[in-house]
Amino acid sequence: MKKLVIIGGGFAGSLVVKSLENRFQTTLIDNKNYFEFTPGILRIVTSPEHKKKIRSYHGKYLTHSQILAGEVTNITDKYVLLNNLKIPFDYLVIATGSKYKSSLENDNLILAHKSENLTKNLAKINSAKNIIIIGGGLTGVELAAEFCTKHLNKNITIIHSKENLIERNELKSIKKANTFLKKHDVKIIFNERAEKIIDNNIITNKGTKIPLEICFFCTGVTPNSLFMKPYFQDSLNEKNKILVNSSLQIEGHKNIFAGGDVTAIQEEKTAQSAERHAKIIIQNILNLENNRPLITYKTKKRPMLISLGKYDGILEYRSIVLTGLIPALIKSIIEFKGIKKRK
């Protein structure tokens, strides 16, 4: 039986390994022992029990796969290096995702991309009266909405370097997010960038000083691709994202695929896109095994859901924007189905 190695157990990697574990000798390598529905992690700051609803442990939904924990340090065209262990493969799927990386350092600064970062700081979060959120993109807006709809006694400030919140979205979505947050007394500082921390104050590039009690970093996403550099430097673009062809293969290596946020595909990095990548990769690995033509991945505009607390939200598809309770309910249903796929 041929060996299939998957690096990363997120939206793309978890579907690939679950779909193919009965056809190959599969190994999943992940830096945690569970799949997590990451679009739902921000609710943990107001409802810690939500963590259990958005997790599915790899060992429960995988029955025939080897599961290894750790960070891959290097790969070649023949093996993956994990903690000095060489893991050979016939097929390799890279689905390592991305993370926030802050140039600021402070004990009260929280990176908002992992539930562990949130849960270990819950005591600080609950006691804080003043919350700073750096970044007014999708994550920053959703986090601010979680706080302002549940913790009415907290002062919330967003520092955003652009002139509009969620600036890549439709104008109606932008207006809805802005109106919703201002209605809930969220202060928004536009066109300024958090530049440094001095004497427990955040200082922006325009000199604005904001006392730092607790701060969430929600901008500056970087791909998890450093392990590619020793052998596959030429397969990374200037932002260290993995270059793939239309079949989601690394050019020149027909048995190595990549999917999800770590790729250089020009599209919104969403869970929905990552799962679409997984379906293409699954089919193409099977096609290679059966000497069939490979299928291609085509980017397209997909529906986007933005939470504004538990009972409000935004559904955007092309130029159509729906706001209110229905988008919030749809997101809850998608979250439930996302976890059910990994049961």
N, C-alpha and C positions, 0 to 999 in steps of 0.2 A: 504494500500500500504506500502510495506516495505521501511525502511530508508537506504539510501546509502550515506555515507559521503566520500568525496575525499579531502585529504589534499595535496595541491599543484596543480597549474594550468599550469604546463609546458607541455612538449611533451606527457608524459604518462597521467597525470591527466586530461588534457583538452579533450583528446580523450575518456577517460572512461566516464566522465560526459556527454559529448555530445551524446555519443552512448546509454547511459542508462537512460537519464533523462525522457524518456517517459514510462519507465518500473518500475521506482522506485521514491520514494520521495527523490530527490537528493539535497545534500548540498555540495557546493564547498567552501573550505576554502583556501585562498591564501593571501600572504603578499602584493600583488599588484592586481589591478583591471583589468588586461589584460594578455593575452597570448603574449609571445614575442618569435620570431624566433631567439634564442640566437646565433646561428652560424653567424648571420648577424650583430650583434651589433657593431663589431669593425669598420665597415665602418662609423659609426657616427662620429668618430674623424676627418674624412676628408670630410664627407657629412652629416651634421646634419639633413638634411631633410629625410634621409634614415630611421630615427626612425619611421616615420608614415607608411612606407611600411612594417615594420616587426612586427607591433602590431595589435592585434585584441582584442577588449574589451570583457571581459567575458559576460557582459550584452547584447551584440549584437548577439553573436552566441548561447547563451543559452536562451531558452524561457520558460522552466518550472522548473528551478533550483533556489534554494536559494543560494545567493553568499555572503559570509562573508569575511571581510578583517581582517587580523591580524596574529599573531604568536601563534600557538598551544603550550601550556606549558606542557601538560600532556595528556596521553591517558590511558585508561584501556581497558578491554575486553568488556566493555559495553558502554562507552561514550568517547567523546573527550572534553577536557577542553580548552576553548578559552575565554580569558578575563573574567575569573570566570563564564563563561556560560557553562553549561554541555549540550553537544549535543549528544543524544543517537543515536545508529546505529544498524542495523541488519547486514550490510556489511560495511567494512572500507577499503579504498584504500589509501596507503601512497605513495606519489610521490613527495617528498619535495626537491629532487635534491641535489646539492652541491654548495659550494662557495669557493672563495679564502680567506685564512686567513693569514695575514702577522704578523710576530713577530716584524717587524720594524714599527715605528710610526713617521709620519711626515705629515705636512699639504700639502706637495707637492707630497705625495704618493697616487696613485689612484689604487684601486682594479678594475681589468678589466672585471669582470663578469657581471656587470649590466649596462644597458644603462643610468640609472640615474646618476651613478658615472661619466660617460663620459660627459653627457650633462651639468651637473652643473659645470664642470671644463673646458668647451670649451674655455673660454677666456684665461685661463692659458695655455692651450694646443696650441692655435693659436699664442700666443706671445712668447712661449718658443723657443729658438734656439737649445737647447740640450735636447734630449729625452733619458732617460734610461729605458730599458725594462728588468725586472728581470724574467728570465725563457725563454729558447729557445725551448719549446715544441710547440704544435700546435698553441696555443693562441699567444704566444710570436712571433712566425714566422709570423703569419697572421697580427698581429698588426704592426710589423716592416715593412711589405710589404705595408700596407695601407699608412704609413707615407712616406716611401721612394719613392713611385710612385706618390704621390700627393704634398707633401711638400718638394720640392727639396732643400730648404734653411735650413733644419734642420739637425743637427748632431745626428745620432741615434746609440746608443750603447746597445748591448744585453749582459747581464751577465748570463752565463749558467753554471751550476755545472757539466754538463756531457762533454764528449769529442766530441759529435756530436749533432747537432740540431735534433729535432724530432727523437730521437734515437730508438724509437720502430718501426719506419717505415722501408720500404725497402731501400736498399742502393741507388737506383736510385733517390728515393724521397729525401733522405738526401742530395745527391749531388746537386739536382736541387735547393733545398731551400738555401743551402750554396752558390752556384754559383750566384743565383738570388740576394741575399742580398748583397753579396760582390760587384757585378756588380753595385749596386746602393749605394755603399759607406757606407754600414752599418758595423760598427765595432763590432766584436764578441769576447768576452772574454770567453774562454772555461775553464773548470775545476776549476772555482772559484765560490764561493757562497757569495752573499751579506749578510754580517754579522751584521753590525751596521751602524748607522748614527751619525757622529760627526762633529759639526760645519758646517752643511749643506753639508757634503761630505759622499758619500756611501763608506764604507770600506769593502773590501772583506776579506775572511778568509786567504788570502795570502798577505794581506797588501796593495793591490791596492786601490788607492784613486781616486774617480771620483766625480767631483763637481755635486751637486744635484740641478737641476733647476726644473725638473718635472720627475716623475718616475712612471712606470706602473708595478704593481705586477701581474705576470702571472704564478704563480706556487703555490704549496702547497694547493691543493684542499682538502676540508674536507666536509663530508656529513652533511646535515641538519637533524640531528637525536637526538639532545639533549633531546627533549620531550619524547623520548622512555625510557630514563634511569630510571625514578622512578618505572615504572611497568614492562618494557620489557628489562631490562638490559641484561638478558640472551639471548635475540634475536639479540644482537649486537656483531660483532667480535671485534678484538683488535683495529681496525681502526674506530670503531663506525659505520660501515656499517651494514645494516639490513640483517640478514640471512634469506633466503627464501628456500623453497623446490622447486622441479621441476615444480610445478604448480603455483609458485610465491606466495604461502601462507607462513605466519609466522608459523613455526612448532608448532603444538598443538592448533592452532586457525584457523579453516577452513574458517571462515568468514572474516579474515583479510589478505589483500594482500599488496604487495609492488612492485613497479616498478621504473625503471629509474636509475639515477646516485646514489641514496641513497642505493641501494642494494649492497650486497657483491658478486654478480655474476662476475666471472672472464672474462671480455671482455672489449673492448674499450668502454668508456662511450660516446656514440654518440646519437644524436637525433633519428637516425634510429633504434637503439636498444631499446630506450625508447618507441617508437611507437609500436615496436614488442611486448614489455612487455604488453602494453595497450591492444593489440588485444587478448593476452592470458588471461589476467585478465577479460576482458569483457566476453569472451566465458565461462570462468570457473564460473563466478558469475551466468550466465544464466544456465549453466549445474547444478550447485548446486540447483537452483530453480526448475529445472525439473528432479531432481534425476538421472542425467546422469553422466557417467564417466568424470573425469577432463582430460583436455589435458595438455601436458607438453611443457615446453620451452626448446629449444635446442640452445646453443650458436654456432655461426659460424662466420667465417670471412666475413665481409660485406664491400662493397665499401666505400672508404673514400675520401672525397674531401677537399683539402686545398687551400684556396685563396691566391694568391700572387698579391694583388691589384685587380682592377676591370677586367683587361683583360688578366690575366695569372693565372695559377693554376696547381694543381697536382691531378690526379685521380689515386687512388691505389686500386687494387683488387687482393688479394693474391700476386703473384709475378709480376703481370702486372701493369706497371706504364705508364700513359699517361700524358704529360705535355703540357702547352700552353693555347691557347684561349678556346679550347673545354671544358676542366674542369671548367673554369670560367663561361662559358655559362650554363653548366649543373647545377652548384651550384645556379645560378640565377633562373633557372627554378624550382629547388627543393624548393628554398625559396618562390617563388610565390605559388607553390602548397601547401606548409606547411601552409601558411596563409589562402589560400582558404579553406582548411579543417575546419578552425575555423570561417567561414563566415556564 
